[in-house]
Amino acid sequence: MAIQENNINLILKNIGERLQVLREAHFHFSLDDIAFKAGMTSSEYIAYENGKKDITLKGVLDILDVFSVEPADFFSDFLTSQIDD
């Protein structure tokens, strides 16, 4: 069970890191703008970026929509990187 929880934490951390890269690449959006457009609070968004809070698939999709990023592009190498780690 601990291994599974560790894997989940790694996945959440990886998603958060990818979200942070997107936010930094879209510097014309403030953190508050991103959170508002994605339907969440700024503190929730930061918790997702930091991997401190579980994010739903809908939450990821809402954020990707703010950045006009397709889910396939966001997750394109995700499974491969998780397997290699």
MOGI-V839152 format. One record per pair of residues at least 4 apart in sequence whose C-alpha atoms are under 7 Angstrom apart, sorted by the first residue. I is the first residue (numbers start at 0). J is the second residue. If there is no record, write none. Layout:
i=<I,I>
j=<J,J>
This chain:
i=<0,1,2,3,4,5,6,7,8,9,10,11,11,11,12,12,12,13,14,15,15,15,15,15,16,16,17,18,18,19,19,20,21,22,28,28,29,30,30,31,31,32,33,33,34,34,34,34,34,35,35,36,37,37,37,39,39,40,41,42,43,44,45,46,46,46,47,47,47,47,54,54,55,56,57,58,59,60,60,61,62,63,63,63,63,64,68,68,69,70,71,76,77,78,79,80>
j=<4,5,6,7,8,9,10,11,12,13,14,15,50,53,16,49,50,17,18,19,47,48,49,50,20,48,21,22,48,23,48,24,25,26,32,33,33,34,41,35,41,36,37,65,38,39,40,41,44,39,40,65,61,62,65,43,44,44,45,46,47,48,49,50,51,52,51,52,53,54,58,59,59,60,61,62,63,64,70,65,66,67,68,69,70,68,72,73,73,74,75,80,81,82,83,84>
